[in-house]
Amino acid sequence: MTEVQVVEWLKRAAPSTGRGVVLGIGDDCAIYRARGSSEDLLVTTDQFIEGVHFRSSDSPESIGHRALARGLSDIAAMGGVPRFCLLSLTKPAKYDDRWLKRLYRGLRKLAGRTNTVLAGGDLARGANLACDIVVCGSVRRGRAILRSGAKPGDTIYVSGALGGPASRNYPVRFLEPRLKLGARLRASACIDITDGLALDLHRLCAASGVSARIESIPIVRGATENHALSGGDEYELLFTSSAESPDGIPIGRIEAGEPGRIWLRDTAITPVGHDHFSV
Amino acid sequence: MTEVQVVEWLKRAAPSTGRGVVLGIGDDCAIYRARGSSEDLLVTTDQFIEGVHFRSSDSPESIGHRALARGLSDIAAMGGVPRFCLLSLTKPAKYDDRWLKRLYRGLRKLAGRTNTVLAGGDLARGANLACDIVVCGSVRRGRAILRSGAKPGDTIYVSGALGGPASRNYPVRFLEPRLKLGARLRASACIDITDGLALDLHRLCAASGVSARIESIPIVRGATENHALSGGDEYELLFTSSAESPDGIPIGRIEAGEPGRIWLRDTAITPVGHDHFSV
């Protein structure tokens, strides 16, 4: 099964809402509504694994930064502001105390800049270095931006030019999650681009029960349209709106049609992207 | 550094409260107070790793069950009730779809019985099977039972006889987290016994700034006092109270003295237990 198939199987198997959970499996974050509160809590968890998401030779600061940035990007995509995070870390003995402190330094620097409190976590020894970051954010009650709200006629936007990460050989960027944009965004639906424009647009359209037609894609210098369509780790926001948005570059339009179907101009495309589970 | 040393270093390095977090690093759960809410949210994360916490030959149902049980036990130790969980899973290709579904079945069965909604998670491919479970629970505002509330003169209790897991060669139990007890508990301090009575009592006493004297330990048939003192995976609750408790077996008394110092009758003991990070 791919990650999408596991998610579909889980959704069919048991309800993923209730007990205060108002949005369960299948969006960027789960949403919990604490009794009597004026805010909704967004909760997301993201793994960052040696040999899968990063290389052993990457600097520990960049590993800590990127582990947290992935979770913060999910908060941005729901229109929230970060509150706190917890880091679960599995560490082989070969990485020493100094290395470990550098990893936390990378994480804490980004946490400090984004007002994210490191409130806990878990530590274990293991054969491979692995981070799992839990990020909790908040949004005004009922105001989270879901993947499922796109409507035919909406314009599709991206928050920046794409293709950069995929066009470089092995880019280690201290990427900045789009938190400021997410917090002010007015959009009918939103997702962060983690696994390629095509796959993430497909996810948004499948959740909304619509199809999409891409007309043109803003691409960074040196990248191709294909880099932009199927390259992961962009962390730009992909969103839809019935109104003109000052915060995005229009790339196409939402259409009524087969849910999840993506057209590039007049060609139906298969949403190939980076499924970290099936690959 | 041991896990305790990392935790101390993190606590010194930056505040782990604020932004709604009223209790940060160093207890069984972090506590978040949503704006205007009558309940506090408890958040805990626990790793469960192949070759460290379980064997590859264990049944997938037991792996799913135990991964969740560890998190639920932390909720019980704070006096809360579970609300929802998220599972991050790293899975090698050798475990097939059927095996994966059995793991989820083990987890979901316990989730269903404890009113815990599986609200999301993350999936990745990797060389070693690893689960990281996030469990969120709730407790009436300000009513969480912390590790830090023990006072000289309090009686120390355990919720059941100890030493069972350590005395058996390799016990795979479908352990039941002490949720019902936790939710009704009146205690000045509480912790769940995951890493051995000696180490967990040391943690409770260090957090409370007190020492403790153990007089007698209830032990299961076939186990020794040493199994009870340093064996992990008990998931009984260890708690203190100034009043007589109908829910526990008294094992000793809290004393003023060197914070964290543990006496077994008249002998000071070194809290050797299972530190999953330093081992």
HADDOCK unambig.tbl for C-alpha pairs under 7 A between the chains (distance, minus, plus):
assign (segid A and resid 1 and name CA) (segid B and resid 97 and name CA) 6.38 0.50 0.50
assign (segid A and resid 3 and name CA) (segid B and resid 123 and name CA) 6.53 0.50 0.50
assign (segid A and resid 16 and name CA) (segid B and resid 117 and name CA) 5.73 0.50 0.50
assign (segid A and resid 16 and name CA) (segid B and resid 118 and name CA) 5.51 0.50 0.50
assign (segid A and resid 16 and name CA) (segid B and resid 119 and name CA) 4.86 0.50 0.50
assign (segid A and resid 17 and name CA) (segid B and resid 117 and name CA) 6.49 0.50 0.50
assign (segid A and resid 17 and name CA) (segid B and resid 119 and name CA) 6.55 0.50 0.50
assign (segid A and resid 18 and name CA) (segid B and resid 117 and name CA) 6.85 0.50 0.50
assign (segid A and resid 19 and name CA) (segid B and resid 83 and name CA) 5.61 0.50 0.50
assign (segid A and resid 24 and name CA) (segid B and resid 119 and name CA) 4.40 0.50 0.50
assign (segid A and resid 24 and name CA) (segid B and resid 120 and name CA) 6.04 0.50 0.50
assign (segid A and resid 25 and name CA) (segid B and resid 119 and name CA) 5.19 0.50 0.50
assign (segid A and resid 25 and name CA) (segid B and resid 120 and name CA) 4.46 0.50 0.50
assign (segid A and resid 30 and name CA) (segid B and resid 119 and name CA) 6.16 0.50 0.50
assign (segid A and resid 30 and name CA) (segid B and resid 120 and name CA) 6.37 0.50 0.50
assign (segid A and resid 34 and name CA) (segid B and resid 34 and name CA) 6.64 0.50 0.50
assign (segid A and resid 34 and name CA) (segid B and resid 37 and name CA) 6.16 0.50 0.50
assign (segid A and resid 34 and name CA) (segid B and resid 39 and name CA) 6.87 0.50 0.50
assign (segid A and resid 35 and name CA) (segid B and resid 37 and name CA) 5.50 0.50 0.50
assign (segid A and resid 35 and name CA) (segid B and resid 38 and name CA) 6.18 0.50 0.50
assign (segid A and resid 35 and name CA) (segid B and resid 39 and name CA) 6.40 0.50 0.50
assign (segid A and resid 36 and name CA) (segid B and resid 36 and name CA) 6.24 0.50 0.50
assign (segid A and resid 36 and name CA) (segid B and resid 37 and name CA) 4.75 0.50 0.50
assign (segid A and resid 36 and name CA) (segid B and resid 38 and name CA) 6.37 0.50 0.50
assign (segid A and resid 37 and name CA) (segid B and resid 34 and name CA) 6.15 0.50 0.50
assign (segid A and resid 37 and name CA) (segid B and resid 35 and name CA) 5.48 0.50 0.50
assign (segid A and resid 37 and name CA) (segid B and resid 36 and name CA) 4.75 0.50 0.50
assign (segid A and resid 37 and name CA) (segid B and resid 37 and name CA) 4.39 0.50 0.50
assign (segid A and resid 38 and name CA) (segid B and resid 35 and name CA) 6.18 0.50 0.50
assign (segid A and resid 38 and name CA) (segid B and resid 36 and name CA) 6.37 0.50 0.50
assign (segid A and resid 39 and name CA) (segid B and resid 34 and name CA) 6.85 0.50 0.50
assign (segid A and resid 39 and name CA) (segid B and resid 35 and name CA) 6.40 0.50 0.50
assign (segid A and resid 45 and name CA) (segid B and resid 88 and name CA) 6.96 0.50 0.50
assign (segid A and resid 45 and name CA) (segid B and resid 121 and name CA) 5.93 0.50 0.50
assign (segid A and resid 45 and name CA) (segid B and resid 122 and name CA) 6.31 0.50 0.50
assign (segid A and resid 46 and name CA) (segid B and resid 122 and name CA) 5.84 0.50 0.50
assign (segid A and resid 47 and name CA) (segid B and resid 88 and name CA) 6.98 0.50 0.50
assign (segid A and resid 47 and name CA) (segid B and resid 122 and name CA) 6.78 0.50 0.50
assign (segid A and resid 52 and name CA) (segid B and resid 126 and name CA) 6.88 0.50 0.50
assign (segid A and resid 83 and name CA) (segid B and resid 19 and name CA) 5.60 0.50 0.50
assign (segid A and resid 88 and name CA) (segid B and resid 45 and name CA) 6.96 0.50 0.50
assign (segid A and resid 88 and name CA) (segid B and resid 47 and name CA) 6.98 0.50 0.50
assign (segid A and resid 97 and name CA) (segid B and resid 1 and name CA) 6.36 0.50 0.50
assign (segid A and resid 117 and name CA) (segid B and resid 16 and name CA) 5.71 0.50 0.50
assign (segid A and resid 117 and name CA) (segid B and resid 17 and name CA) 6.48 0.50 0.50
assign (segid A and resid 117 and name CA) (segid B and resid 18 and name CA) 6.84 0.50 0.50
assign (segid A and resid 118 and name CA) (segid B and resid 16 and name CA) 5.50 0.50 0.50
assign (segid A and resid 119 and name CA) (segid B and resid 16 and name CA) 4.84 0.50 0.50
assign (segid A and resid 119 and name CA) (segid B and resid 17 and name CA) 6.54 0.50 0.50
assign (segid A and resid 119 and name CA) (segid B and resid 24 and name CA) 4.39 0.50 0.50
assign (segid A and resid 119 and name CA) (segid B and resid 25 and name CA) 5.17 0.50 0.50
assign (segid A and resid 119 and name CA) (segid B and resid 30 and name CA) 6.15 0.50 0.50
assign (segid A and resid 120 and name CA) (segid B and resid 24 and name CA) 6.05 0.50 0.50
assign (segid A and resid 120 and name CA) (segid B and resid 25 and name CA) 4.46 0.50 0.50
assign (segid A and resid 120 and name CA) (segid B and resid 30 and name CA) 6.37 0.50 0.50
assign (segid A and resid 121 and name CA) (segid B and resid 45 and name CA) 5.90 0.50 0.50
assign (segid A and resid 122 and name CA) (segid B and resid 45 and name CA) 6.29 0.50 0.50
assign (segid A and resid 122 and name CA) (segid B and resid 46 and name CA) 5.83 0.50 0.50
assign (segid A and resid 122 and name CA) (segid B and resid 47 and name CA) 6.77 0.50 0.50
assign (segid A and resid 123 and name CA) (segid B and resid 3 and name CA) 6.53 0.50 0.50
assign (segid A and resid 123 and name CA) (segid B and resid 277 and name CA) 5.72 0.50 0.50
assign (segid A and resid 124 and name CA) (segid B and resid 276 and name CA) 5.20 0.50 0.50
assign (segid A and resid 124 and name CA) (segid B and resid 277 and name CA) 4.39 0.50 0.50
assign (segid A and resid 125 and name CA) (segid B and resid 276 and name CA) 6.16 0.50 0.50
assign (segid A and resid 125 and name CA) (segid B and resid 277 and name CA) 4.82 0.50 0.50
assign (segid A and resid 126 and name CA) (segid B and resid 52 and name CA) 6.86 0.50 0.50
assign (segid A and resid 276 and name CA) (segid B and resid 124 and name CA) 5.19 0.50 0.50
assign (segid A and resid 276 and name CA) (segid B and resid 125 and name CA) 6.15 0.50 0.50
assign (segid A and resid 277 and name CA) (segid B and resid 123 and name CA) 5.71 0.50 0.50
assign (segid A and resid 277 and name CA) (segid B and resid 124 and name CA) 4.37 0.50 0.50
assign (segid A and resid 277 and name CA) (segid B and resid 125 and name CA) 4.80 0.50 0.50
